[in-house]
Amino acid sequence: MDVKELLVKGLCSTPKYIDMSCRYDKQGSIYDDQCQDIEDFYHYKAEEAIMRCNAKDAALQLKTPLRLFDLGCGSTTKSQYLINELLANKVNVEYTPIDVSKDFLQHACETLKNIYGNRLKVDPIAGDFMNVIPQIGKYRGRKVLLWLSGLQCFPLDTQHQLLSKISESMEGDDSLLMTADITQDKAVIEKAYLDFDDSKPFAKLYTNGVHVANRELGGNIDLSQFILEGRHVEDKDVSRASYNQVWLRSLCNQSYYLEEVGKNVTFEEGEKLHLYSGNGISHKYTIPQLENALASVKLRVLKKWDNGNSVLLLSTRENEL
Ligand SMILES: C[S@@+](CC[C@H](N)C(=O)[O-])C[C@H]1O[C@@H](n2cnc3c(N)ncnc32)[C@H](O)[C@@H]1O
């Protein structure tokens, strides 16, 4: 489904929603990158630290030669720790950064060219995971799928679908190297994610999906007629995870015409426009929850590195008997 279809589907649903992936146009990716500077936003710092401190050890666990597929690569800043270690080990790395945000991917590739020149062969793919992951499965050499800060963004049912697709795309000694947020302290999470100060890139990132909707669908949804709200939901069930929910609450009865698709979207006073689909976003896991999610798609954890807020997991596909 392309961005336009996804937006129309969400805005015509009950309750109305804007899928998380719609916020990641070039501007959204810039806001996402800027979030790392927010003092209370532990997640980026923890993810950066887990890669900086453990990329060397992780690189040593990988069988070579390999092709590195970076799922939702963003700026590639954290991925570069692993690339650097592989290059330092004289590994011939072919790197495929993948992202739904085509413009930002192009920008990331230009940055990589400036940093690595001819030392790194870069072969990007712009597109949605659901379409791209099956293509990865067709690659016949050894694959390492890198998925940093990715799983947690999707609703729980989609997480399972994506992990399933990832597992199906792997064989032999292919591996998945992924990070996830393991923070369980509610106060820390609320301070990091649910402080909606307008001047912070976080509020701008959450609401960027509305700007994308206006641009793509020819609408003029007025953000000043909504208030941004959210909550953290704890769920310790081993087959689930804790998560956040963020929404815009309509301050009045209002209606907008979406010119590009010839549809009206109407909000009643107090109605919520969810800024995610399914159960929520920004999932937080216990280690057993992550192991269970991976085991449910036949992925076995070989090694894990943990810094209290983030975990880096190396998994491989279970051998079929
Ligand atoms: C939270 S950011 C993580 C970026 C980077 N991996 C990092 O750790 O800094 C999520 C990334 O996934 C991309 N993304 C989100 N949904 C996607 C989808 N359905 N298919 C492909 N990429 C997606 C976004 O554009 C964004 O760059």
The ligand as a Gaussian input file, in Angstrom:
#p B3LYP/6-31G(d) Opt

LIG

0 1
 C       13.085000       4.851000      14.343000
 S       13.798000       5.069000      12.769000
 C       15.324000       4.143000      12.935000
 C       16.386000       4.603000      11.968000
 C       17.758000       3.905000      12.121000
 N       17.673000       2.471000      11.904000
 C       18.343000       4.199000      13.472000
 O       18.448000       3.277000      14.303000
 O       18.711000       5.357000      13.713000
 C       12.808000       4.002000      11.754000
 C       13.222000       4.009000      10.282000
 O       12.426000       3.038000       9.576000
 C       11.896000       3.605000       8.394000
 N       10.604000       2.936000       8.147000
 C        9.460000       3.081000       8.879000
 N        8.490000       2.290000       8.372000
 C        9.039000       1.625000       7.325000
 C        8.525000       0.660000       6.399000
 N        7.270000       0.221000       6.504000
 N        9.341000       0.193000       5.435000
 C       10.640000       0.645000       5.330000
 N       11.174000       1.557000       6.189000
 C       10.389000       2.036000       7.179000
 C       11.760000       5.090000       8.681000
 O       11.775000       5.863000       7.502000
 C       12.968000       5.334000       9.580000
 O       14.114000       5.704000       8.836000

